[in-house]
Amino acid sequence: MNVFVFDIETVPDVETGRKLLGLENLSDESVSSAMISHVKEATGQGFVKHHLQKIVAISAIFRHGDTLKVWSLGETHSSEAELIQRFFAGIEKYMPTLVSWNGSQFDLPVLHYRALYHGIAAPLYWETGENNPTFKWNNYLSRYHARHLDLMDTLAAFSPKAFVRLDEMALMLGLPGKMGMSGNKVLEQFLEGKIDTIRNYCETDVLNTYLIYLRFQFIRGILNQDKYNYEIELTKNTLIQSQTAHLLEFHEAWEANNAKIPA
């Protein structure tokens, strides 16, 4: 396999928020609150638009050759531009299949806008056949192509009415799910300087997504029972060998939950 499962975590882009709302003298926390309130007044929902989302973490699982890697791109002090650059550099180097949960609706549009903001080039990602004819019928951008698999979109048969939250699907399949953290706590953790906590949470989200992906590949017939079991054991061993607290906690919760359902 050559698969890159990813997830991003974001907070409001307070620098742009200050410019748009004329809030130059307010703190980051106050500007974030003002941006959320502004959106609520306009739409009734507290979701800041995609282009005003600043990326603070990108986590991934990379299954390549004989290896499986779970990590967050960059370091806790890395800038948004560096995280995005690393994301697209990986695509340029390995040309993997991208896998996400709701990536078409959220993660990729945010990455598009923020790459535009920082001026980050990603020729292979944006290729649709002009320079490489094989990308005409299979590229990263078209909804029904295979280089990016949005599991939520695909499993819902591309019907928004059938969309399911990652946490609900994970728990239904006996996976740990959110484990006490959620996306609506990311801003609070960010303002407190707890980037490690955000990165760890993001890594557990990609683990949930990856394990759903393996199950999906099994029901598609891409993985037979033996290969599916091998991938599951490889994932468990990777978590155990990491000796990292949040990954070990995920493994423990997974082992406890998995006994309740068939493999």
MARBA-614631 format. One record per residue (C-alpha): residue in three letters; z, x, y; chain. Coordinates in nm, 3 decimals, always signed. Layout:
N
REC:ALA:Z:X:Y:A
...
This chain:
263
REC:MET:+0.000:+0.000:+0.000:A
REC:ASN:-0.053:+0.098:+0.361:A
REC:VAL:+0.159:-0.163:+0.538:A
REC:PHE:+0.342:-0.154:+0.871:A
REC:VAL:+0.591:-0.438:+0.917:A
REC:PHE:+0.721:-0.458:+1.273:A
REC:ASP:+0.943:-0.648:+1.513:A
REC:ILE:+1.032:-0.604:+1.878:A
REC:GLU:+1.336:-0.686:+2.089:A
REC:THR:+1.305:-0.757:+2.459:A
REC:VAL:+1.497:-0.826:+2.778:A
REC:PRO:+1.372:-0.954:+3.115:A
REC:ASP:+1.177:-0.697:+3.318:A
REC:VAL:+1.415:-0.683:+3.614:A
REC:GLU:+1.200:-0.441:+3.815:A
REC:THR:+0.914:-0.690:+3.829:A
REC:GLY:+1.161:-0.978:+3.862:A
REC:ARG:+1.298:-0.825:+4.181:A
REC:LYS:+0.947:-0.807:+4.327:A
REC:LEU:+0.848:-1.160:+4.228:A
REC:LEU:+1.169:-1.331:+4.336:A
REC:GLY:+1.267:-1.107:+4.628:A
REC:LEU:+1.596:-0.997:+4.475:A
REC:GLU:+1.600:-0.630:+4.571:A
REC:ASN:+1.974:-0.612:+4.637:A
REC:LEU:+2.100:-0.772:+4.314:A
REC:SER:+2.223:-0.604:+3.996:A
REC:ASP:+2.018:-0.600:+3.676:A
REC:GLU:+2.245:-0.865:+3.526:A
REC:SER:+2.207:-1.092:+3.829:A
REC:VAL:+1.830:-1.048:+3.838:A
REC:SER:+1.807:-1.128:+3.465:A
REC:SER:+2.010:-1.445:+3.518:A
REC:ALA:+1.795:-1.541:+3.816:A
REC:MET:+1.475:-1.492:+3.616:A
REC:ILE:+1.603:-1.708:+3.332:A
REC:SER:+1.723:-1.976:+3.576:A
REC:HIS:+1.387:-1.970:+3.755:A
REC:VAL:+1.204:-2.032:+3.427:A
REC:LYS:+1.445:-2.311:+3.330:A
REC:GLU:+1.381:-2.488:+3.659:A
REC:ALA:+1.005:-2.462:+3.613:A
REC:THR:+0.976:-2.539:+3.242:A
REC:GLY:+1.310:-2.670:+3.119:A
REC:GLN:+1.340:-2.371:+2.885:A
REC:GLY:+1.500:-2.030:+2.933:A
REC:PHE:+1.211:-1.829:+2.789:A
REC:VAL:+1.087:-1.562:+3.028:A
REC:LYS:+0.708:-1.531:+3.009:A
REC:HIS:+0.557:-1.267:+2.783:A
REC:HIS:+0.440:-1.032:+3.059:A
REC:LEU:+0.792:-1.024:+3.204:A
REC:GLN:+0.954:-0.919:+2.876:A
REC:LYS:+1.057:-0.553:+2.867:A
REC:ILE:+1.059:-0.397:+2.519:A
REC:VAL:+1.386:-0.222:+2.435:A
REC:ALA:+1.336:-0.175:+2.060:A
REC:ILE:+1.053:-0.163:+1.809:A
REC:SER:+1.161:-0.144:+1.446:A
REC:ALA:+0.942:-0.106:+1.142:A
REC:ILE:+0.901:-0.065:+0.770:A
REC:PHE:+0.617:+0.161:+0.668:A
REC:ARG:+0.503:+0.144:+0.305:A
REC:HIS:+0.257:+0.426:+0.256:A
REC:GLY:+0.168:+0.614:-0.061:A
REC:ASP:+0.487:+0.662:-0.261:A
REC:THR:+0.718:+0.623:+0.037:A
REC:LEU:+0.906:+0.343:+0.209:A
REC:LYS:+1.059:+0.407:+0.550:A
REC:VAL:+1.288:+0.181:+0.754:A
REC:TRP:+1.350:+0.292:+1.112:A
REC:SER:+1.327:+0.221:+1.483:A
REC:LEU:+1.063:+0.397:+1.687:A
REC:GLY:+1.177:+0.664:+1.932:A
REC:GLU:+1.540:+0.720:+2.024:A
REC:THR:+1.805:+0.509:+2.196:A
REC:HIS:+1.713:+0.675:+2.527:A
REC:SER:+1.335:+0.639:+2.483:A
REC:SER:+1.149:+0.459:+2.760:A
REC:GLU:+0.954:+0.140:+2.700:A
REC:ALA:+0.630:+0.332:+2.749:A
REC:GLU:+0.725:+0.584:+2.478:A
REC:LEU:+0.808:+0.307:+2.229:A
REC:ILE:+0.475:+0.136:+2.289:A
REC:GLN:+0.287:+0.466:+2.273:A
REC:ARG:+0.445:+0.545:+1.936:A
REC:PHE:+0.357:+0.199:+1.803:A
REC:PHE:-0.012:+0.228:+1.885:A
REC:ALA:-0.027:+0.596:+1.786:A
REC:GLY:+0.082:+0.495:+1.435:A
REC:ILE:-0.204:+0.246:+1.416:A
REC:GLU:-0.452:+0.509:+1.536:A
REC:LYS:-0.331:+0.758:+1.273:A
REC:TYR:-0.282:+0.539:+0.964:A
REC:MET:-0.483:+0.222:+1.034:A
REC:PRO:-0.227:+0.013:+0.840:A
REC:THR:-0.214:-0.357:+0.775:A
REC:LEU:+0.024:-0.497:+1.036:A
REC:VAL:+0.274:-0.757:+0.916:A
REC:SER:+0.495:-0.968:+1.140:A
REC:TRP:+0.683:-1.293:+1.169:A
REC:ASN:+0.555:-1.476:+1.477:A
REC:GLY:+0.377:-1.161:+1.590:A
REC:SER:+0.069:-1.352:+1.706:A
REC:GLN:+0.273:-1.579:+1.930:A
REC:PHE:+0.522:-1.327:+2.068:A
REC:ASP:+0.533:-0.961:+1.963:A
REC:LEU:+0.167:-0.871:+2.004:A
REC:PRO:+0.109:-1.055:+2.334:A
REC:VAL:+0.415:-0.878:+2.476:A
REC:LEU:+0.285:-0.544:+2.349:A
REC:HIS:-0.055:-0.620:+2.506:A
REC:TYR:+0.087:-0.695:+2.849:A
REC:ARG:+0.330:-0.406:+2.846:A
REC:ALA:+0.063:-0.160:+2.728:A
REC:LEU:-0.152:-0.281:+3.017:A
REC:TYR:+0.144:-0.233:+3.254:A
REC:HIS:+0.201:+0.126:+3.140:A
REC:GLY:-0.168:+0.210:+3.093:A
REC:ILE:-0.142:+0.294:+2.723:A
REC:ALA:-0.475:+0.332:+2.544:A
REC:ALA:-0.516:+0.207:+2.186:A
REC:PRO:-0.892:+0.214:+2.106:A
REC:LEU:-0.863:+0.145:+1.734:A
REC:TYR:-0.628:-0.148:+1.782:A
REC:TRP:-0.865:-0.312:+2.032:A
REC:GLU:-1.178:-0.236:+1.825:A
REC:THR:-1.380:-0.548:+1.736:A
REC:GLY:-1.702:-0.387:+1.611:A
REC:GLU:-1.855:-0.227:+1.917:A
REC:ASN:-1.792:+0.128:+1.789:A
REC:ASN:-1.696:+0.062:+1.427:A
REC:PRO:-1.902:-0.216:+1.265:A
REC:THR:-1.643:-0.274:+0.990:A
REC:PHE:-1.407:-0.411:+1.255:A
REC:LYS:-1.646:-0.690:+1.348:A
REC:TRP:-1.535:-0.904:+1.055:A
REC:ASN:-1.184:-0.765:+1.009:A
REC:ASN:-0.984:-0.647:+1.308:A
REC:TYR:-0.631:-0.662:+1.448:A
REC:LEU:-0.705:-0.926:+1.711:A
REC:SER:-0.872:-1.222:+1.539:A
REC:ARG:-0.635:-1.484:+1.405:A
REC:TYR:-0.795:-1.525:+1.064:A
REC:HIS:-0.864:-1.158:+0.996:A
REC:ALA:-0.657:-0.941:+0.761:A
REC:ARG:-0.561:-0.631:+0.959:A
REC:HIS:-0.271:-0.826:+1.108:A
REC:LEU:-0.086:-1.075:+0.890:A
REC:ASP:+0.147:-1.306:+1.081:A
REC:LEU:+0.347:-1.452:+0.795:A
REC:MET:+0.484:-1.741:+0.996:A
REC:ASP:+0.138:-1.842:+1.115:A
REC:THR:-0.026:-1.801:+0.774:A
REC:LEU:+0.242:-1.979:+0.570:A
REC:ALA:+0.231:-2.269:+0.817:A
REC:ALA:-0.146:-2.296:+0.758:A
REC:PHE:-0.185:-2.213:+1.131:A
REC:SER:-0.013:-2.539:+1.227:A
REC:PRO:+0.257:-2.502:+1.498:A
REC:LYS:+0.428:-2.816:+1.368:A
REC:ALA:+0.498:-2.630:+1.042:A
REC:PHE:+0.640:-2.311:+1.196:A
REC:VAL:+0.972:-2.190:+1.051:A
REC:ARG:+1.227:-1.950:+1.200:A
REC:LEU:+1.259:-1.619:+1.019:A
REC:ASP:+1.631:-1.669:+0.964:A
REC:GLU:+1.581:-2.004:+0.791:A
REC:MET:+1.308:-1.874:+0.562:A
REC:ALA:+1.507:-1.563:+0.477:A
REC:LEU:+1.817:-1.762:+0.387:A
REC:MET:+1.610:-2.007:+0.183:A
REC:LEU:+1.483:-1.713:-0.025:A
REC:GLY:+1.829:-1.566:-0.075:A
REC:LEU:+1.791:-1.292:+0.186:A
REC:PRO:+2.064:-1.196:+0.434:A
REC:GLY:+1.898:-1.338:+0.747:A
REC:LYS:+2.049:-1.255:+1.085:A
REC:MET:+2.393:-1.137:+0.965:A
REC:GLY:+2.585:-1.236:+1.278:A
REC:MET:+2.333:-1.110:+1.535:A
REC:SER:+2.045:-1.300:+1.694:A
REC:GLY:+1.780:-1.262:+1.958:A
REC:ASN:+1.975:-1.455:+2.220:A
REC:LYS:+2.245:-1.184:+2.213:A
REC:VAL:+2.007:-0.896:+2.283:A
REC:LEU:+2.034:-0.915:+2.664:A
REC:GLU:+2.413:-0.911:+2.649:A
REC:GLN:+2.409:-0.609:+2.418:A
REC:PHE:+2.152:-0.434:+2.636:A
REC:LEU:+2.355:-0.481:+2.954:A
REC:GLU:+2.653:-0.331:+2.772:A
REC:GLY:+2.444:-0.029:+2.676:A
REC:LYS:+2.452:-0.109:+2.303:A
REC:ILE:+2.095:-0.005:+2.220:A
REC:ASP:+2.200:+0.112:+1.873:A
REC:THR:+2.324:-0.239:+1.793:A
REC:ILE:+1.991:-0.387:+1.904:A
REC:ARG:+1.791:-0.135:+1.700:A
REC:ASN:+2.004:-0.198:+1.391:A
REC:TYR:+1.957:-0.573:+1.427:A
REC:CYS:+1.582:-0.529:+1.470:A
REC:GLU:+1.568:-0.321:+1.151:A
REC:THR:+1.734:-0.598:+0.951:A
REC:ASP:+1.477:-0.842:+1.087:A
REC:VAL:+1.192:-0.625:+0.960:A
REC:LEU:+1.366:-0.600:+0.623:A
REC:ASN:+1.378:-0.979:+0.598:A
REC:THR:+1.011:-0.994:+0.698:A
REC:TYR:+0.908:-0.724:+0.450:A
REC:LEU:+1.083:-0.894:+0.159:A
REC:ILE:+0.916:-1.224:+0.245:A
REC:TYR:+0.586:-1.034:+0.259:A
REC:LEU:+0.643:-0.898:-0.094:A
REC:ARG:+0.712:-1.250:-0.221:A
REC:PHE:+0.395:-1.368:-0.046:A
REC:GLN:+0.191:-1.091:-0.208:A
REC:PHE:+0.333:-1.200:-0.543:A
REC:ILE:+0.233:-1.565:-0.507:A
REC:ARG:-0.112:-1.452:-0.389:A
REC:GLY:-0.154:-1.248:-0.706:A
REC:ILE:-0.183:-0.920:-0.515:A
REC:LEU:+0.136:-0.802:-0.688:A
REC:ASN:+0.199:-0.890:-1.051:A
REC:GLN:+0.555:-0.931:-1.178:A
REC:ASP:+0.598:-0.564:-1.271:A
REC:LYS:+0.464:-0.438:-0.937:A
REC:TYR:+0.674:-0.691:-0.747:A
REC:ASN:+0.987:-0.582:-0.933:A
REC:TYR:+0.900:-0.217:-0.860:A
REC:GLU:+0.868:-0.285:-0.486:A
REC:ILE:+1.200:-0.471:-0.483:A
REC:GLU:+1.377:-0.184:-0.660:A
REC:LEU:+1.216:+0.069:-0.429:A
REC:THR:+1.347:-0.125:-0.129:A
REC:LYS:+1.698:-0.148:-0.273:A
REC:ASN:+1.704:+0.223:-0.355:A
REC:THR:+1.581:+0.309:-0.006:A
REC:LEU:+1.866:+0.111:+0.148:A
REC:ILE:+2.125:+0.271:-0.079:A
REC:GLN:+1.995:+0.623:-0.024:A
REC:SER:+1.991:+0.576:+0.354:A
REC:GLN:+2.373:+0.587:+0.362:A
REC:THR:+2.342:+0.393:+0.688:A
REC:ALA:+2.604:+0.127:+0.753:A
REC:HIS:+2.382:-0.163:+0.861:A
REC:LEU:+2.128:-0.100:+0.584:A
REC:LEU:+2.402:-0.081:+0.322:A
REC:GLU:+2.548:-0.402:+0.461:A
REC:PHE:+2.206:-0.566:+0.431:A
REC:HIS:+2.179:-0.450:+0.070:A
REC:GLU:+2.524:-0.582:-0.014:A
REC:ALA:+2.449:-0.922:+0.141:A
REC:TRP:+2.111:-0.932:-0.034:A
REC:GLU:+2.267:-0.859:-0.372:A
REC:ALA:+2.526:-1.132:-0.316:A
REC:ASN:+2.269:-1.392:-0.209:A
REC:ASN:+1.997:-1.304:-0.455:A
REC:ALA:+2.206:-1.414:-0.752:A
REC:LYS:+2.175:-1.775:-0.630:A
REC:ILE:+1.797:-1.801:-0.670:A
REC:PRO:+1.527:-1.688:-0.911:A
REC:ALA:+1.366:-1.349:-0.845:A
